[in-house]
Amino acid sequence: MTNGKQGPIVKLLERSGAGFKRQFDFTSYKKFFEEAGYKDVSYRIVEGRMPCTIAVIKKVN
């Protein structure tokens, strides 16, 4: 999902005050949640001009 380069939209958002700490590809995004200890996570990929992945974390009772 990312080639390591910041696109013009990301640069614009950063100039507007958004402080992105990290950029993920699909594999590193999944690893981020696994390392945080979340076990029941599903992922939805949203394709488009600025594709993104949404993590859906199920609450365990």
C-alpha positions in Angstrom: 0.0 0.0 0.0 2.9 2.3 0.3 6.2 2.6 -1.6 7.9 4.5 1.2 7.4 7.8 -0.5 5.1 10.5 0.8 2.5 11.5 -1.7 1.2 15.1 -2.2 -1.9 14.5 0.0 0.2 13.3 3.0 2.5 16.3 2.6 -0.5 18.7 2.5 -2.0 17.1 5.6 1.4 17.4 7.4 1.6 21.1 6.6 -1.9 21.5 7.9 -0.8 20.1 11.3 -1.3 16.3 11.0 1.7 14.6 12.5 2.1 11.1 11.0 4.3 9.1 13.2 4.5 6.0 11.0 3.5 4.7 7.6 2.3 1.1 7.1 1.9 -1.4 4.4 -0.6 -4.2 4.9 1.9 -6.6 6.4 3.4 -4.1 8.9 -0.1 -2.9 9.8 -1.1 -6.5 10.8 2.2 -7.0 12.7 1.5 -3.7 14.6 -1.7 -5.1 16.1 -0.3 -8.6 16.7 2.6 -7.1 18.6 0.2 -4.9 20.6 -1.5 -8.2 21.8 -4.7 -8.0 19.8 -5.8 -11.5 18.8 -9.3 -11.2 17.1 -8.7 -8.7 14.4 -10.0 -8.6 10.8 -8.9 -6.3 8.1 -10.7 -4.4 5.3 -8.8 -3.0 2.4 -10.3 0.1 0.9 -9.0 0.6 -2.6 -8.9 4.0 -4.2 -6.8 7.0 -4.9 -5.5 6.9 -1.4 -6.0 3.2 -0.4 -6.1 2.3 3.3 -6.7 -0.7 5.5 -9.1 -0.7 8.4 -8.6 -2.9 11.4 -11.7 -4.2 13.0 -11.0 -5.4 16.6 -13.6 -7.6 18.3 -14.1 -7.0 22.0 -13.6 -10.1 24.1 -15.9 -10.4 27.1 
